[in-house]
Amino acid sequence: MKEIISIYKKQRPFIENSLKAMIDGIDLTQYDEMKDKAIFSLLPALKATYKINEKYKQSTPVYMCEGVNQDSLGLDMSHFLSRIQFSEENIYISNSYVNSRSATPYITVVIHVNNEYLVYDFELFALLKELMLIEGDKFFSKFTQAFYGFFGFLLILFSVGLIAYAIFIIYDVISNENKEILSGFFRSIIALTLGLAIFDLAKTILEHEVFYKELSRSYNLENKLLARFLISIVIALSIEALMVVFKIVLSDYSQMLHAFYLIAGIGIMILSLSVFIFTMRYHGNKN
């Protein structure tokens, strides 16, 4: 639901203009003839509609695509209309809200015409799908979900393998006295860091491309994925550089220049990553 609201907020001007265009394409004088089924065929995202008379009483039942609801017929709707400010075109478009019947986000459009008020309730998810703001092709969606699902779970298996390898290194170091304890621990930490990075990448892919694909159109998602993965890689390389420095200190100082080159390269990566994250956040806040 949060993804739907986020898309709505970012695309609100386009959505409201599209709703006005949809309403303009309907002959409102033919409302009584269209209210049963025809209007729902023209507007797939429309889920309910009813009419309020000049005395602010609901003059018709609630017409829905699946039937008619008589419960609210004749109710006083003045409390609802008193909060409405119509535009110059005599149209009011509400903010998104959670519908009490379906517990899903809705948008209500009210039109003031001929001393009456026509109310249209649109389901936000269906509207976004109709406007192509979320993916709507079922066959292609299922195919990509299956592919990303296989790829994501395969990455998780690799991350579990790295974690198992890290545990094996620790066990091997402890059980064999001839092993270099410091080097073993460093290699274990690197394997754990890479395993965590790969698992985080797999989790994000599964969340946004498999389990919540229909609701996921998060802006800068690719940049966020790349930034998080690169941070884990930089951490792993930093640990490796530290291990190299310890090895050189304990064995041959003449190789210290190579360690400097490695640390300098990591520093350049950190600087580049910082610029990338700053640029990403700047453009994200600007949008």
C-alpha positions in Angstrom: 0.0 0.0 0.0 2.9 2.4 0.8 4.2 1.8 -2.8 0.9 2.7 -4.3 0.6 6.0 -2.2 4.2 6.9 -3.1 3.5 6.5 -6.8 0.3 8.5 -6.5 2.1 11.4 -4.7 4.8 11.6 -7.4 2.4 11.3 -10.3 -0.5 13.2 -8.8 -0.7 16.0 -11.5 -0.7 13.4 -14.3 -3.3 11.2 -12.5 -5.7 14.2 -11.8 -5.4 15.4 -15.4 -6.1 11.9 -16.6 -9.2 11.6 -14.4 -10.5 14.9 -15.7 -10.0 13.6 -19.3 -11.8 10.4 -18.4 -14.8 12.3 -16.9 -14.9 14.8 -19.9 -15.2 11.8 -22.2 -18.5 10.8 -20.5 -21.9 12.3 -21.4 -23.0 13.2 -17.9 -26.6 13.7 -19.1 -26.7 10.0 -19.8 -25.7 9.1 -16.2 -29.0 7.3 -15.4 -28.7 5.2 -18.6 -25.0 4.3 -18.0 -24.9 3.8 -14.2 -25.6 0.1 -14.2 -22.9 -1.5 -16.4 -21.9 0.7 -19.3 -19.9 3.2 -17.2 -17.9 0.5 -15.5 -16.9 -0.8 -19.0 -15.7 2.7 -20.0 -13.9 3.2 -16.7 -12.3 -0.1 -15.5 -10.8 1.6 -12.4 -14.2 2.9 -11.3 -15.6 0.8 -8.5 -18.7 2.7 -7.3 -20.8 5.7 -8.2 -23.9 7.4 -6.8 -25.7 10.8 -7.0 -26.5 13.5 -4.4 -29.4 15.9 -5.0 -29.5 19.6 -4.4 -30.7 19.0 -0.8 -27.5 17.1 -0.1 -29.4 13.8 0.2 -28.1 10.7 -1.6 -30.7 10.2 -4.3 -29.5 6.9 -5.7 -28.1 3.7 -4.4 -24.4 3.0 -4.7 -23.9 1.4 -8.1 -21.0 -1.0 -8.2 -19.7 -3.2 -11.0 -20.8 -6.3 -9.0 -24.2 -5.0 -8.0 -26.2 -2.3 -6.2 -26.0 -1.3 -2.5 -29.2 0.3 -1.1 -27.9 0.8 2.4 -27.0 4.5 2.1 -29.9 5.7 0.0 -31.4 8.9 1.4 -28.5 9.6 3.7 -27.6 13.2 4.5 -24.3 13.9 2.7 -23.9 17.6 3.7 -21.0 16.7 6.0 -19.2 15.3 3.0 -20.0 18.1 0.6 -19.2 20.9 3.1 -15.5 19.9 3.0 -15.3 20.1 -0.8 -13.8 22.9 -2.7 -14.7 22.6 -6.4 -12.4 23.8 -9.2 -13.4 26.1 -11.9 -14.6 23.1 -13.9 -16.9 22.2 -11.0 -14.8 19.1 -10.4 -13.3 17.9 -7.1 -10.7 15.2 -6.8 -9.9 13.9 -3.3 -6.6 12.9 -1.8 -6.0 9.1 -1.6 -7.7 7.4 1.3 -8.4 3.9 2.5 -11.8 2.7 1.5 -13.7 1.2 4.5 -15.3 -1.6 2.4 -12.2 -3.0 0.6 -9.4 -1.6 2.9 -7.5 -0.5 -0.3 -6.5 3.0 -1.4 -9.2 5.0 -3.3 -9.7 8.4 -5.0 -13.1 10.1 -5.1 -14.1 12.4 -7.9 -17.2 14.7 -7.4 -18.8 16.6 -10.2 -21.3 19.4 -9.7 -23.7 19.5 -12.6 -27.4 20.7 -12.9 -27.7 21.2 -9.1 -26.7 17.7 -8.5 -23.5 16.0 -7.5 -22.1 12.9 -9.2 -19.7 10.9 -7.1 -17.2 8.4 -8.6 -15.0 6.2 -6.5 -11.9 4.9 -8.2 -9.6 2.2 -6.9 -6.1 3.7 -6.9 -4.3 0.4 -7.8 -6.5 -0.3 -10.8 -6.2 3.4 -11.8 -2.4 3.3 -11.7 -2.5 0.1 -13.7 -4.8 1.6 -16.3 -2.6 4.6 -16.6 0.5 2.3 -17.1 2.2 3.7 -14.0 2.6 0.1 -12.7 3.3 -3.0 -14.7 0.1 -4.5 -16.1 1.0 -7.3 -18.6 0.3 -10.5 -16.7 2.3 -12.9 -18.9 5.5 -10.9 -19.0 5.1 -10.1 -15.3 4.9 -13.8 -14.4 7.9 -14.6 -16.6 10.1 -11.9 -15.1 8.9 -12.8 -11.6 9.9 -16.5 -12.2 13.3 -15.5 -13.6 14.1 -13.0 -10.9 12.8 -15.5 -8.3 15.2 -18.2 -9.6 18.1 -15.7 -9.7 17.4 -14.3 -6.3 17.1 -17.7 -4.5 20.3 -18.8 -6.3 22.1 -15.8 -4.9 20.9 -16.6 -1.5 22.3 -20.1 -1.9 25.7 -18.6 -2.8 25.5 -16.3 0.2 24.8 -19.3 2.5 27.7 -21.1 0.9 30.0 -18.2 1.7 28.8 -18.1 5.3 29.4 -21.8 5.6 32.9 -21.3 4.1 33.6 -18.6 6.7 32.6 -21.0 9.5 34.7 -23.7 8.0 37.8 -21.4 7.9 37.3 -20.6 11.6 37.0 -24.2 12.5 40.1 -25.1 10.4 42.2 -22.4 12.1 41.1 -23.4 15.6 41.6 -27.1 15.0 45.0 -26.8 13.3 47.8 -25.1 15.3 50.0 -24.7 12.2 47.4 -22.3 10.6 47.9 -18.6 10.6 45.2 -17.5 13.0 45.2 -13.8 12.0 45.0 -14.6 8.3 42.3 -17.1 8.9 40.1 -14.7 10.8 40.6 -12.0 8.1 39.6 -14.4 5.4 36.5 -15.5 7.4 35.4 -11.9 7.9 35.8 -11.2 4.1 33.7 -14.3 3.3 31.0 -13.2 5.8 31.0 -9.7 4.4 30.6 -10.9 0.8 27.9 -13.3 1.9 26.0 -10.5 3.6 26.4 -8.3 0.5 25.1 -11.0 -1.8 22.2 -11.9 0.5 21.2 -8.2 0.7 21.3 -7.9 -3.1 19.2 -11.1 -3.4 16.7 -9.9 -0.7 16.2 -6.6 -2.5 15.7 -8.3 -5.9 13.1 -10.7 -4.5 11.3 -7.9 -2.7 11.1 -5.5 -5.6 10.9 -7.9 -8.5 9.1 -11.0 -7.2 7.0 -10.6 -4.0 5.9 -6.9 -4.5 6.5 -6.6 -8.2 3.1 -5.2 -9.0 3.4 -2.5 -6.4 7.1 -1.7 -6.9 8.1 1.2 -9.0 10.6 2.7 -6.6 12.5 5.6 -8.2 16.4 5.3 -8.1 16.0 1.6 -7.0 18.9 0.5 -9.3 21.1 3.2 -7.8 20.3 2.2 -4.3 21.0 -1.4 -5.1 24.3 -0.5 -6.6 25.3 1.7 -3.7 24.5 -0.9 -1.0 26.4 -3.6 -2.9 29.4 -1.4 -3.5 29.5 -0.4 0.1 29.8 -4.1 1.1 32.5 -4.6 -1.6 34.5 -1.6 -0.3 34.3 -3.0 3.3 35.6 -6.4 2.1 38.5 -4.8 0.2 39.3 -2.6 3.2 39.6 -5.7 5.4 41.7 -7.4 2.7 44.0 -4.3 2.6 44.4 -4.4 6.4 45.3 -8.1 6.2 47.9 -7.3 3.5 49.4 -4.6 5.7 49.7 -7.0 8.7 51.3 -9.6 6.5 53.9 -7.1 5.1 54.7 -5.8 8.6 55.3 -9.3 9.9 57.4 -10.4 6.9 58.8 -7.9 4.4 58.7 -4.1 4.7 60.0 -3.7 1.1 56.5 -4.7 -0.2 54.8 -1.8 1.7 54.5 0.2 -1.5 52.1 -2.4 -2.9 49.9 -2.1 0.2 49.9 1.7 -0.3 48.7 1.3 -3.8 45.9 -1.0 -2.6 44.8 1.4 0.1 45.0 4.3 -2.3 42.8 2.5 -4.7 40.3 1.8 -2.0 40.4 5.4 -1.0 39.5 6.4 -4.6 36.6 3.9 -4.5 35.3 5.4 -1.3 35.5 8.9 -2.7 33.8 7.9 -5.9 31.1 6.1 -3.9 30.6 9.1 -1.7 30.1 11.4 -4.8 27.7 8.8 -6.3 25.6 8.6 -3.1 25.5 12.4 -2.7 24.4 12.8 -6.3 21.8 10.1 -6.0 20.3 11.7 -2.8 20.4 15.2 -4.3 18.4 14.2 -7.4 16.1 12.1 -5.2 15.3 15.1 -3.0 15.0 17.4 -6.0 12.4 15.1 -7.6 
